[in-house]
Amino acid sequence: MPLFIEKIDEIEGYEMYSLAHYGKQMGDLMADPEMCFLLAQNNTDAIVMPYSFRNDFMAIDQIDIFIEDGKIKGIRHEAVAKNVAFANTWLKNIEKQQLT
C-alpha cells in the first residue's frame, strides 16, 4: 500500500505533516491509517511528535494536541505517548516494506 506524505501547515515554529495509507470502500478513499505529525528542527536536531490519528475503517478520528490561532493550547499526554508507540511500529513496518 503506498504511503502518502503531505505538508499540511505550519504553526508556532512547527511544520505539520500527514502520513497516510488509503484503502477504498464503496468507491470512497478511506484513511487506513492517517497520522499527523508536528516537526520542529534546528541545525542539529529534529523533534517529531504525532498529534492526530485517524482510521476510517475503524471509525477513529482522534486529535491529541489542540491548536488554536497557530499556537499549541493543550496536549493529551497519555494519548500522544500511545501514538508515539504506534508510529514507531508503523514506520518500522513501512521501512521494511520499502526494502522488499
C-alpha positions in Angstrom: 0.0 0.0 0.0 1.6 3.3 -1.0 2.4 5.9 1.7 1.2 9.4 1.0 3.1 12.3 2.7 1.8 15.8 2.6 2.9 19.0 4.3 -0.4 20.5 5.6 0.5 23.6 7.6 3.0 25.5 9.8 2.4 26.8 13.3 4.5 28.3 16.1 7.8 27.0 14.8 6.5 23.6 13.7 5.8 22.2 10.3 2.8 19.9 10.1 2.7 16.7 8.1 0.2 14.0 7.2 1.3 10.4 6.6 -1.4 8.1 5.3 -2.3 4.8 3.7 -5.6 4.8 1.9 -8.0 1.9 1.0 -11.3 2.0 -0.8 -14.8 1.2 0.5 -17.7 1.5 -2.0 -15.5 3.8 -4.1 -14.6 6.2 -1.3 -11.0 6.7 -0.2 -10.6 5.7 3.5 -7.6 6.5 5.7 -6.0 3.3 6.9 -4.5 5.0 8.9 -3.6 8.6 8.7 -1.3 10.2 11.3 -0.4 13.8 11.5 2.9 15.0 13.0 4.5 18.2 14.2 8.1 18.6 13.1 10.5 21.1 14.8 14.0 21.2 13.6 17.2 23.3 14.0 20.6 22.9 12.6 21.4 19.7 14.6 18.2 18.2 16.0 14.7 17.3 14.9 11.7 16.7 17.1 8.7 14.8 15.6 5.5 14.3 17.6 2.2 12.8 16.5 -0.8 14.9 17.1 -3.7 13.0 15.5 -4.7 9.5 14.4 -7.4 8.6 12.0 -8.6 5.2 10.8 -11.8 5.4 8.7 -12.4 1.7 8.7 -12.5 1.6 12.5 -14.4 5.0 12.8 -11.5 6.6 14.8 -10.6 10.2 14.5 -8.6 11.4 17.4 -6.8 14.7 18.0 -4.3 14.8 20.9 -2.7 18.2 20.5 -5.0 21.1 20.5 -4.0 24.1 18.3 -5.8 27.4 18.3 -4.7 30.6 16.5 -1.5 29.0 15.4 -0.4 28.0 18.9 -0.5 24.8 20.9 -3.2 25.2 23.6 -3.3 21.7 25.1 -1.9 18.2 24.9 -3.4 14.8 25.8 -0.1 13.4 27.0 -1.1 9.7 27.5 -2.7 9.6 24.1 0.4 11.2 22.5 2.5 8.5 24.2 0.4 5.7 22.8 0.5 7.3 19.3 4.3 7.6 19.6 4.5 3.8 20.2 2.1 3.1 17.3 4.0 5.4 15.0 7.4 3.8 15.8 6.0 0.3 14.9 4.1 1.6 11.8 7.1 3.5 10.4 9.4 0.4 11.0 6.9 -1.7 9.1 6.8 0.8 6.3 10.6 0.8 6.1 10.7 -3.0 5.9 8.1 -3.0 3.2 10.1 -0.5 1.1 13.2 -2.7 1.4 11.4 -5.8 0.0 
